[in-house]
Amino acid sequence: MLSKYGWWRDAVIYQVYVRSFLDSTGDGIGDLAGVRAGLPYLKKLGVDGIWLSPFYPSPQHDHGYDVADYRGVDPIFGDLAEFDLLMTAAHRLGIKVLLDIVPNHCSSEHPWFREALSGAPGSPARARFHFADGRGPDGAEPPNNWHAMFGGPAWTRVGDGQWYLHMFTPEQPDWNWRDPEIPAEFDRTLRFWLDRGVDGFRIDVAAGLFKHPGLPDSDDPEADARTRDSVNPLAWNQPEVHEVWRQWRATCEEYTARDGRERLLVGEVSVPTAREHALYVRPDELHQAFFFDLLGAPWDADAFRKVISEAMQDIAGTGSTVTWVLNNHDQVRTVTRYGEPATEGTGPGPVRGAARARAAALLMLALPGAAYVYQGEELGLPEVVDLPDDVLTDPIFRRTGSRARIRDGCRVPLPWSGQASPFGFTSGAESAKPWLPQPDYFAAYATDRALADTRSFWHLYRDGLQLRRSLSQLGEGTLRWLDTPPGVLAFARGDDLVCAVNFTTAPVPAPVSGTPLLSSGPCLPGVLPGSTAAWWLNDL
């Protein structure tokens, strides 16, 4: 029987990008032992769980999203014994643990793909992937005109003349989910980690997996690859994918029936509309799916109201809850996205971007449903926009030569303490360098300074999470929009809690009287300053 309520419905999950969180070995790369050492920090912040980026054995062409072994730990991150210690420590603190699973593609070094390369055309080994003959004289042209998400064609030719499909990079061949060995193998993988006690999975490319069976040409292949977030409809959102999520949900429910602990499936679902998004979170499919429309909305009151209203109507109507997100490891950080040109020595968007990012955080934490916080978001970290070309590692840059869509800037290792790099990130000798260089201005964002300053981003998040736990009006539920002047959003949660956000730069009258419970900036009674959000308890 499907569960009617779960811890995940209004949880706040902290995304740990493992290689950039905390390094315990001194090699400049974060690891599982570093995550374990950081758990008390996350407990103090007040999150309900963590989502770990891939730590599986991998050649790291896409920083672990090219998986060579789905049931192991890459030595750069530790081993299974360290993973078990992390699980025990997290659960002792009441912190749930989600793993990132990558079912759309694997590494070109996965044993099954190596077997496919040595196999013959039409062999069972090749049937696990998308191998096809080429077109044109001697099959020298790719089987179709699809483009890869990270640039270039979506096909690579092998020695015997056939081509294989990769919607991201040649080092990431796509699985063929119509071959029965693939769902069976992933079922074994899910059970391996569920047996080790994990609380669920974040599913990479959850709208992918199945390709149009005829692999026809795209009507507009350039549009399919124009931006990282656009998708080829022939390679995404095929109807068969929903049966996979029904099977995975049934597996999770099987474990829940044994011990009463509900396991979560949350999907990275990139589809055009909230209504299509809602199809993935029907009661027998994924529990949740990230709602990226809020992340993609411009700093504009009408835009925010539109995406929030659509999500509440289409997604919450399925019986799921909306999964809100403002930052992640693939996107420019809010402080920069909402900001202004950089001021020397302070990072991009130091004033306007920071105020807007604080207000957006308070808004997100007041919305009905769940929220995901990306590491460093709670510190107000800006995007590092001036990394030199010779340190960039994003395969998008290697494939295109362009910096326009690269993701390294939001993945720079966290600053923990001190006045100079490595800012406490690595415990090694002074010569140890983080895998991506940290700018000097990160000193102003270091965790030790954030905890000591009650006006910091960290305290805003911590206070917001504490109120979210203690006030019954927050968390799961509904909202009611209130009348506001142009450029201002306000809504009620329950009978007496109001959240308001001023998207303009000029102060406006507050929608309710009295002093706010919490505000993203200085806020006097009766006034809501520009680029500020606040929560009040008030009789409506």
Solvent accessible surface area in square Angstrom, and as a share of the most:
residue,aa,sasa,rsa
1,M,216,0.97
2,L,66,0.33
3,S,40,0.26
4,K,177,0.75
5,Y,133,0.50
6,G,4,0.03
7,W,55,0.19
8,W,9,0.03
9,R,26,0.10
10,D,43,0.22
11,A,3,0.03
12,V,2,0.01
13,I,1,0.01
14,Y,0,0.00
15,Q,1,0.01
16,V,0,0.00
17,Y,2,0.01
18,V,0,0.00
19,R,20,0.07
20,S,0,0.00
21,F,0,0.00
22,L,31,0.15
23,D,2,0.01
24,S,48,0.31
25,T,95,0.55
26,G,17,0.16
27,D,76,0.39
28,G,0,0.00
29,I,32,0.16
30,G,0,0.00
31,D,3,0.02
32,L,0,0.00
33,A,27,0.21
34,G,0,0.00
35,V,0,0.00
36,R,81,0.30
37,A,66,0.51
38,G,2,0.02
39,L,1,0.01
40,P,80,0.50
41,Y,22,0.08
42,L,0,0.00
43,K,95,0.40
44,K,114,0.48
45,L,1,0.01
46,G,14,0.14
47,V,3,0.02
48,D,37,0.19
49,G,0,0.00
50,I,0,0.00
51,W,5,0.02
52,L,0,0.00
53,S,5,0.03
54,P,3,0.02
55,F,1,0.00
56,Y,3,0.01
57,P,31,0.19
58,S,16,0.10
59,P,41,0.25
60,Q,36,0.16
61,H,63,0.28
62,D,6,0.03
63,H,12,0.05
64,G,0,0.00
65,Y,14,0.05
66,D,0,0.00
67,V,0,0.00
68,A,17,0.13
69,D,62,0.32
70,Y,11,0.04
71,R,74,0.27
72,G,8,0.08
73,V,16,0.09
74,D,12,0.06
75,P,116,0.73
76,I,55,0.28
77,F,4,0.02
78,G,28,0.27
79,D,78,0.40
80,L,53,0.26
81,A,65,0.50
82,E,24,0.11
83,F,0,0.00
84,D,50,0.26
85,L,92,0.46
86,L,0,0.00
87,M,8,0.03
88,T,73,0.42
89,A,17,0.13
90,A,0,0.00
91,H,72,0.32
92,R,179,0.65
93,L,56,0.28
94,G,54,0.52
95,I,2,0.01
96,K,56,0.24
97,V,0,0.00
98,L,0,0.00
99,L,0,0.00
100,D,1,0.01
101,I,1,0.01
102,V,0,0.00
103,P,0,0.00
104,N,0,0.00
105,H,3,0.01
106,C,0,0.00
107,S,0,0.00
108,S,27,0.18
109,E,70,0.31
110,H,12,0.06
111,P,84,0.53
112,W,44,0.16
113,F,2,0.01
114,R,140,0.51
115,E,81,0.36
116,A,0,0.00
117,L,77,0.38
118,S,98,0.63
119,G,21,0.20
120,A,62,0.48
121,P,71,0.44
122,G,78,0.75
123,S,23,0.15
124,P,104,0.66
125,A,9,0.07
126,R,7,0.03
127,A,43,0.33
128,R,23,0.09
129,F,4,0.02
130,H,18,0.08
131,F,31,0.13
132,A,21,0.16
133,D,100,0.52
134,G,17,0.17
135,R,109,0.40
136,G,48,0.46
137,P,115,0.72
138,D,134,0.70
139,G,14,0.14
140,A,48,0.38
141,E,95,0.43
142,P,33,0.21
143,P,18,0.11
144,N,4,0.02
145,N,50,0.26
146,W,3,0.01
147,H,48,0.21
148,A,0,0.00
149,M,12,0.05
150,F,6,0.02
151,G,9,0.09
152,G,32,0.31
153,P,73,0.46
154,A,0,0.00
155,W,5,0.02
156,T,41,0.24
157,R,96,0.35
158,V,24,0.14
159,G,90,0.86
160,D,79,0.41
161,G,20,0.19
162,Q,18,0.08
163,W,25,0.09
164,Y,14,0.05
165,L,1,0.00
166,H,1,0.01
167,M,1,0.00
168,F,20,0.08
169,T,2,0.01
170,P,30,0.19
171,E,52,0.23
172,Q,0,0.00
173,P,1,0.00
174,D,0,0.00
175,W,2,0.01
176,N,27,0.14
177,W,9,0.03
178,R,88,0.32
179,D,20,0.10
180,P,106,0.67
181,E,65,0.29
182,I,1,0.00
183,P,35,0.22
184,A,44,0.34
185,E,25,0.11
186,F,2,0.01
187,D,46,0.24
188,R,116,0.42
189,T,2,0.01
190,L,0,0.00
191,R,69,0.25
192,F,54,0.23
193,W,1,0.00
194,L,4,0.02
195,D,101,0.52
196,R,74,0.27
197,G,17,0.16
198,V,0,0.00
199,D,4,0.02
200,G,0,0.00
201,F,0,0.00
202,R,5,0.02
203,I,0,0.00
204,D,10,0.05
205,V,11,0.06
206,A,0,0.00
207,A,1,0.00
208,G,0,0.00
209,L,0,0.00
210,F,16,0.07
211,K,1,0.00
212,H,66,0.29
213,P,94,0.59
214,G,57,0.55
215,L,35,0.17
216,P,50,0.31
217,D,62,0.32
218,S,11,0.07
219,D,155,0.80
220,D,71,0.37
221,P,26,0.17
222,E,100,0.45
223,A,28,0.22
224,D,14,0.07
225,A,14,0.11
226,R,150,0.55
227,T,68,0.40
228,R,37,0.14
229,D,91,0.47
230,S,32,0.21
231,V,33,0.19
232,N,1,0.01
233,P,91,0.57
234,L,38,0.19
235,A,0,0.00
236,W,8,0.03
237,N,49,0.25
238,Q,21,0.09
239,P,100,0.63
240,E,64,0.28
241,V,0,0.00
242,H,17,0.08
243,E,82,0.37
244,V,7,0.04
245,W,0,0.00
246,R,80,0.29
247,Q,90,0.40
248,W,8,0.03
249,R,14,0.05
250,A,62,0.48
251,T,9,0.05
252,C,2,0.01
253,E,22,0.10
254,E,63,0.28
255,Y,12,0.04
256,T,17,0.10
257,A,90,0.70
258,R,150,0.55
259,D,74,0.38
260,G,62,0.60
261,R,83,0.30
262,E,17,0.08
263,R,8,0.03
264,L,1,0.01
265,L,0,0.00
266,V,0,0.00
267,G,0,0.00
268,E,29,0.13
269,V,4,0.02
270,S,36,0.23
271,V,25,0.14
272,P,104,0.65
273,T,66,0.39
274,A,5,0.04
275,R,161,0.59
276,E,50,0.23
277,H,8,0.04
278,A,9,0.07
279,L,78,0.39
280,Y,0,0.00
281,V,3,0.02
282,R,77,0.28
283,P,79,0.50
284,D,58,0.30
285,E,0,0.00
286,L,1,0.00
287,H,3,0.01
288,Q,1,0.00
289,A,3,0.02
290,F,4,0.02
291,F,2,0.01
292,F,48,0.20
293,D,56,0.29
294,L,1,0.00
295,L,10,0.05
296,G,60,0.57
297,A,9,0.07
298,P,87,0.55
299,W,34,0.12
300,D,61,0.31
301,A,6,0.05
302,D,115,0.60
303,A,24,0.19
304,F,0,0.00
305,R,96,0.35
306,K,123,0.52
307,V,18,0.10
308,I,0,0.00
309,S,40,0.26
310,E,60,0.27
311,A,0,0.00
312,M,32,0.14
313,Q,125,0.56
314,D,28,0.15
315,I,2,0.01
316,A,34,0.26
317,G,65,0.63
318,T,30,0.18
319,G,44,0.43
320,S,7,0.05
321,T,10,0.06
322,V,1,0.01
323,T,0,0.00
324,W,1,0.00
325,V,3,0.01
326,L,2,0.01
327,N,4,0.02
328,N,13,0.07
329,H,5,0.02
330,D,22,0.11
331,Q,30,0.14
332,V,61,0.35
333,R,7,0.02
334,T,8,0.05
335,V,4,0.03
336,T,30,0.18
337,R,74,0.27
338,Y,8,0.03
339,G,25,0.24
340,E,55,0.25
341,P,121,0.76
342,A,65,0.50
343,T,72,0.42
344,E,170,0.76
345,G,57,0.55
346,T,56,0.32
347,G,4,0.04
348,P,8,0.05
349,G,1,0.01
350,P,31,0.20
351,V,108,0.62
352,R,105,0.38
353,G,0,0.00
354,A,20,0.15
355,A,37,0.29
356,R,39,0.14
357,A,5,0.04
358,R,38,0.14
359,A,0,0.00
360,A,0,0.00
361,A,1,0.01
362,L,0,0.00
363,L,1,0.01
364,M,0,0.00
365,L,1,0.01
366,A,0,0.00
367,L,0,0.00
368,P,4,0.02
369,G,0,0.00
370,A,1,0.01
371,A,0,0.00
372,Y,3,0.01
373,V,2,0.01
374,Y,1,0.00
375,Q,2,0.01
376,G,0,0.00
377,E,10,0.04
378,E,0,0.00
379,L,8,0.04
380,G,2,0.02
381,L,4,0.02
382,P,1,0.01
383,E,10,0.04
384,V,6,0.03
385,V,80,0.46
386,D,99,0.51
387,L,8,0.04
388,P,69,0.43
389,D,81,0.42
390,D,128,0.66
391,V,41,0.24
392,L,17,0.08
393,T,38,0.22
394,D,0,0.00
395,P,2,0.01
396,I,2,0.01
397,F,35,0.15
398,R,128,0.47
399,R,76,0.28
400,T,59,0.34
401,G,57,0.55
402,S,47,0.31
403,R,90,0.33
404,A,90,0.69
405,R,54,0.20
406,I,26,0.13
407,R,13,0.05
408,D,0,0.00
409,G,6,0.06
410,C,2,0.01
411,R,3,0.01
412,V,4,0.02
413,P,0,0.00
414,L,2,0.01
415,P,0,0.00
416,W,34,0.12
417,S,44,0.29
418,G,37,0.35
419,Q,132,0.59
420,A,67,0.52
421,S,50,0.33
422,P,31,0.20
423,F,2,0.01
424,G,37,0.36
425,F,0,0.00
426,T,12,0.07
427,S,82,0.53
428,G,34,0.33
429,A,73,0.56
430,E,177,0.79
431,S,93,0.60
432,A,18,0.14
433,K,160,0.68
434,P,14,0.09
435,W,40,0.14
436,L,0,0.00
437,P,52,0.33
438,Q,13,0.06
439,P,23,0.14
440,D,120,0.62
441,Y,31,0.12
442,F,2,0.01
443,A,12,0.09
444,A,62,0.48
445,Y,39,0.15
446,A,0,0.00
447,T,8,0.05
448,D,68,0.35
449,R,118,0.43
450,A,9,0.07
451,L,54,0.27
452,A,86,0.67
453,D,50,0.26
454,T,107,0.62
455,R,191,0.70
456,S,19,0.12
457,F,21,0.09
458,W,3,0.01
459,H,20,0.09
460,L,7,0.04
461,Y,5,0.02
462,R,53,0.19
463,D,44,0.23
464,G,0,0.00
465,L,4,0.02
466,Q,98,0.44
467,L,38,0.19
468,R,18,0.07
469,R,150,0.55
470,S,83,0.54
471,L,30,0.15
472,S,110,0.71
473,Q,36,0.16
474,L,9,0.05
475,G,2,0.02
476,E,58,0.26
477,G,37,0.36
478,T,103,0.60
479,L,31,0.15
480,R,127,0.46
481,W,53,0.19
482,L,30,0.15
483,D,148,0.76
484,T,43,0.25
485,P,61,0.38
486,P,127,0.80
487,G,24,0.23
488,V,8,0.04
489,L,7,0.03
490,A,1,0.01
491,F,1,0.00
492,A,2,0.02
493,R,2,0.01
494,G,46,0.44
495,D,124,0.64
496,D,42,0.22
497,L,0,0.00
498,V,0,0.00
499,C,0,0.00
500,A,1,0.00
501,V,1,0.00
502,N,0,0.00
503,F,13,0.06
504,T,45,0.26
505,T,102,0.59
506,A,57,0.44
507,P,91,0.57
508,V,24,0.14
509,P,106,0.67
510,A,16,0.12
511,P,51,0.32
512,V,14,0.08
513,S,83,0.53
514,G,36,0.35
515,T,98,0.57
516,P,19,0.12
517,L,76,0.38
518,L,22,0.11
519,S,27,0.17
520,S,5,0.03
521,G,20,0.19
522,P,130,0.82
523,C,22,0.13
524,L,133,0.66
525,P,82,0.52
526,G,34,0.33
527,V,58,0.33
528,L,0,0.00
529,P,35,0.22
530,G,18,0.17
531,S,13,0.08
532,T,8,0.04
533,A,0,0.00
534,A,0,0.00
535,W,0,0.00
536,W,3,0.01
537,L,80,0.40
538,N,38,0.20
539,D,132,0.68
540,L,100,0.50
